């Protein structure tokens, strides 16, 4: 039995309840239900229980999120939102799901059937895989990978390939437009996304999300304001949420890459997108707000603190969606390359200098920055962040060339005008 | 051990069959998707060797970025319906991979492989053991201390190529 599994609370409880002390699991209190020689069954059962909880939490969470987003968006737009089915309309997502399951599952004749069918599966798989490293409470996670931060970015980048597959295999020009826009956008946003987390990795000295939570005596939102901003904006582009939803822009290209999807496949794609917001909020809460650690009783109330922070970030995502209009593709590209990338690089440089001066590497093993050093870093980094945002916000303000007037007999006069 | 063997052979078989599919399929789109599959199985093999960092970088760089570049190339290809047309380079296409295979096989048989499981048994020190377990830290230390020159040279090469790409596409 590998040590990382016995640290896991859920795994240990289930394994000890079933398998007990038999085999080499001497850390269990007593005997389990199963007779000797059946440790493998306990092992599989414990793993299955964790995955069952994780998958259902993600999908049920997506349902609750759909409801709360629709209600909140309605509030933002002075409407009522779904309020008929159940108290405050809370059963609306269940009704939607039933409708989608009952609907006919149509595959276009010209479509590449295999790739078309694989798309929802790959999207959901990328999302669920990324949840494997998230610490929900103290010692509650599926695995403690020591490359956790890279893992979440690598695994969630798989959804780019799913989007391309959807666009190409649908044999529909709108789906293809959506996929092309999406692939171009997502590959640009991956670079600032990775760079924004380098500062956190430098401070913690490890890429494991469990260590990131344990090292946060001061929330990294204060220590790494630029990193948090870039990560938040980059991840909302990866999630295809409204300011960045050019790849499924309803008013331009029907539904973008999932134009041809219907029935249960559409439901799975939607579930992956919605649960993706929850996962992104969870990672923001874990990396920048201290995850399960709270002001008091973080041991017992860890899951509660985690959910509170997650809900806060979900609210922020909905707020962003309600506030900003959709950007054009050139604006989105300029935003990634001229605004987010320089900010991420500045954050990396400043953090590296600070970590160097605070003597992070004492000898050969990574030490930990003290609470006071983190507060000093926060005091330096917040003004740096404000200045950098001010400077690069001004630089990336685009100059729009006003198109030539339609009257061809008048001499064309190309002017330039500054637009906010 | 049986279970681990099963996983290894499954991964290896999928990788080999997928790689053959990349070469032999006429449909460029499916070739690209199979290439992603091969990259992912190779990442799985890295994980299997307890080299998490290499596995993750394989997913991030190859499956996430290189394959996207290939996808872009497919999207910009005209007459993509004609598929993977043969050209006059079959001989070279067989010869070069064969040479590569010989070189790789030589390296594989020549290297003194030391498995993590064997480390305490063969007298591996505690430091070595820890280095294998936290291989990201060890890898970064090696790159930035022992091989700092090669690391810097690779970085400079990448920077030069980025500047070159920018100067090629710059508006005049």
Boltz contact constraints between the chains, C-beta under 6 A:
constraints:
  - contact:
      token1: [A, 146]
      token2: [B, 136]
      max_distance: 6.0
  - contact:
      token1: [A, 147]
      token2: [B, 52]
      max_distance: 6.0
  - contact:
      token1: [A, 147]
      token2: [B, 53]
      max_distance: 6.0
  - contact:
      token1: [A, 147]
      token2: [B, 56]
      max_distance: 6.0
  - contact:
      token1: [A, 147]
      token2: [B, 136]
      max_distance: 6.0
  - contact:
      token1: [A, 150]
      token2: [B, 56]
      max_distance: 6.0
  - contact:
      token1: [A, 151]
      token2: [B, 56]
      max_distance: 6.0
  - contact:
      token1: [A, 154]
      token2: [B, 56]
      max_distance: 6.0
  - contact:
      token1: [A, 154]
      token2: [B, 59]
      max_distance: 6.0
  - contact:
      token1: [A, 154]
      token2: [B, 60]
      max_distance: 6.0
  - contact:
      token1: [A, 157]
      token2: [B, 64]
      max_distance: 6.0
  - contact:
      token1: [A, 161]
      token2: [B, 36]
      max_distance: 6.0
  - contact:
      token1: [A, 164]
      token2: [B, 71]
      max_distance: 6.0
  - contact:
      token1: [A, 168]
      token2: [B, 29]
      max_distance: 6.0
  - contact:
      token1: [A, 187]
      token2: [B, 68]
      max_distance: 6.0
